[in-house]
């Protein structure tokens, strides 16, 4: 734990927001920082959760512990909805209380004697959990930790690393669409990733939490790539596609074909981890997840996702119109803005001081995030428009 140089990124942002609000108690602070959804969950989904909850007060409807792996009906619905025609079976789907929690459980599965690779920049939980579990060395130059292979993803390489030059590692964490850059890996790029894992004997941990935001023909799951079932785990979540950031519901897919080098099934070990460390996701949350996957629920969610994508377009167009270098925002709810030569924490502080807008400094996502800000499209439309007006005044 002592290797961690700072607090976890998003609580750090929260502390800076509180300090700013104390300094400017009358300011209307707009939070475009942490990716927390803002719009109401569609009623068809909350109705299902409310009815299940009320049923718990009856003899007929009461349920206690459920299967640690999740309710069979929801596992079947996830396999049939998100993994149709990929070969994923419902028994390979593990329901959880969110993707970030499953990342920690996977790290417990991997242990401290593995080596990892991460996109740079990327979601900080991959690196921080690796430090906590004991996989890394000390923090070296430029904020990089020894024993981690950093896969640079920058505008110069179109946000996809040169996989032919990387050092082989046991685990590759890969997020698409990437958080924070917003890049959705193409089919060809994911084929390269799978081939690299096969060649190096690596396991890919593929985070598809933002797959619902993909606007082009980029794969929404790693299992669309032939052979991936032998080298990849996929984690995902209802948080950003269904507004379940507070409800907490996600899943992990571990194919039965995925094996350690000694031939033992990874699926069996993860099942043991789940049964030991987890009593299963809330049955009320699972009822909501099942409602999300009905035709009516899915249609309602598409409306909410479209709303956030429109927010992202408004932000991207505004920031581009004032001369900033803008990436993302097409297959992602995040805008990745470049301030060449600047320190991202300094830009964050200046934007907050002058506009009362919370963003996220890019260096919090890795060394290659220096001189960038991540701006979230998760907020009410009127606040997105107000933020755009403030940006225009500030950057004019």
Protein Blocks (a to p, Z undefined) as FASTA:
>chain_A
ZZpmbdcfklmmmmmmmmmmmmmmmbccddfkbfcdfbdcdfklmmmmmmmmmmmmpmkl
pccdddfkbpfklmmmmmmmmmgonlpafklpccdebjklmmmmmmmmnommbccddddd
ddfklmmmmmmnopaccddehhiaehiacddddfkloopacfklpccdfbdcddddddfk
opacdfklmmmmmmmmmmnopacdddfklmmmpcblcdfbfklpghklmmpccdddfklm
nopmmnopadddddfklccfkopafklmmmmmmmmmogbjafklmmmmmmmmpmklmmmm
mmmmmmmmmmmmmmmmmmmmnopaceehilccbdcdddehiafklmmmmmmmmnopacdd
fklnojklgoiacddfbdcfklmmmmmmmmmmmmZZ
